[in-house]
């Protein structure tokens, strides 16, 4: 038996306005953690140059942020337990807030990135590991 279905046609390139929109949404998506940036980059990277560059930048930041968040949750848990057992519970509370503080930093950077791209520029996060080149 032979399959008579034609191969799917490649998707059309994004218009300049759509390219800018999806590139900015890749940054804004960071407010919801890694998934929006990952999906936007994987689905649209070949259809728009700006979406490829900005989506990759946003995704690299989200991976960096996720690693930092996991480390801080572990650190907050261990130090929180140690400080609580030793009677230094105010320090335990302080360390418990660190993952939230990092999320606020993520939110600020994601919004700055989205706004900068929406205005026609490009955004590079101040500190981010470049996992995806």
C-alpha positions in Angstrom: 0.0 0.0 0.0 1.2 3.4 -0.8 0.2 6.5 1.1 -1.2 9.1 -1.2 -1.4 12.0 1.2 0.9 14.9 0.2 3.6 16.1 2.4 2.6 19.1 4.5 3.6 22.5 3.1 6.1 24.6 5.1 4.5 27.3 7.2 4.5 30.8 5.8 6.9 33.3 7.4 5.5 35.6 10.0 4.7 39.2 9.0 6.9 41.9 10.6 4.1 42.8 13.0 3.4 39.2 14.0 7.1 38.5 14.4 7.4 41.4 16.8 4.2 40.3 18.6 5.4 36.7 19.2 8.9 37.9 20.1 7.5 40.1 22.8 5.1 37.4 24.0 8.1 35.1 24.4 9.4 37.5 27.0 6.0 38.3 28.6 5.3 34.6 28.8 8.1 34.4 31.5 5.5 35.6 34.0 4.0 32.0 33.7 7.5 30.4 33.9 9.2 28.5 31.1 6.4 26.9 29.1 5.2 29.9 27.0 8.8 30.8 26.0 9.6 27.2 25.1 6.4 26.7 23.0 6.8 30.0 21.2 10.4 29.4 20.4 9.9 25.8 19.3 6.9 26.5 17.1 7.8 29.8 15.6 11.6 30.0 15.5 11.8 29.1 11.8 9.0 31.5 10.8 10.4 34.7 12.1 14.0 36.0 12.7 13.0 38.2 15.6 10.9 35.5 17.2 13.9 33.1 17.0 16.4 35.5 18.6 14.1 36.9 21.3 12.4 33.5 22.0 15.9 32.0 22.5 16.9 34.8 24.8 13.7 34.5 26.8 14.1 30.7 27.0 17.7 30.9 28.1 16.6 33.3 30.9 13.7 31.0 31.9 16.1 28.0 32.2 18.5 30.1 34.3 15.6 31.3 36.4 14.2 27.8 36.9 17.6 26.5 38.0 18.0 29.4 40.5 14.4 28.8 41.8 15.1 25.1 42.5 18.3 25.9 44.2 16.6 28.6 46.4 13.7 26.3 47.3 16.2 23.6 48.5 18.3 26.2 50.3 15.3 27.8 51.9 14.0 24.4 53.0 17.3 23.3 54.5 18.2 26.6 56.1 14.7 27.1 57.3 14.8 23.8 59.1 18.2 24.5 60.6 17.2 28.0 61.8 13.9 26.8 63.2 15.6 24.0 65.1 18.2 26.3 66.5 15.6 28.9 67.5 16.5 31.4 64.9 13.0 31.3 63.2 13.2 34.9 62.0 16.1 33.9 59.7 14.0 30.9 58.6 11.3 33.2 57.5 13.7 35.5 55.7 15.2 32.6 53.7 11.6 31.4 53.0 11.0 34.6 51.0 14.0 34.2 48.7 12.2 32.1 46.0 9.5 34.7 45.9 12.0 37.5 45.5 13.6 35.7 42.6 10.2 35.3 41.0 9.7 39.1 41.3 13.1 39.6 39.6 11.9 37.2 36.8 8.6 39.2 36.5 10.5 42.5 36.2 13.0 41.2 33.6 10.2 39.5 31.6 8.1 42.6 31.5 11.1 44.8 30.6 12.0 42.4 27.8 8.5 42.3 26.4 8.1 46.1 26.4 11.6 46.6 24.8 10.8 44.2 22.0 7.3 45.7 21.6 8.9 49.1 21.1 11.0 47.7 18.3 14.2 46.9 20.2 15.9 43.8 21.4 16.4 42.7 25.0 19.3 40.8 26.6 18.8 39.7 30.2 21.5 41.1 32.6 22.6 37.7 33.7 21.6 34.5 32.0 23.4 31.3 31.0 23.3 30.7 27.2 22.1 27.1 27.1 20.7 27.5 23.6 23.0 29.1 21.1 
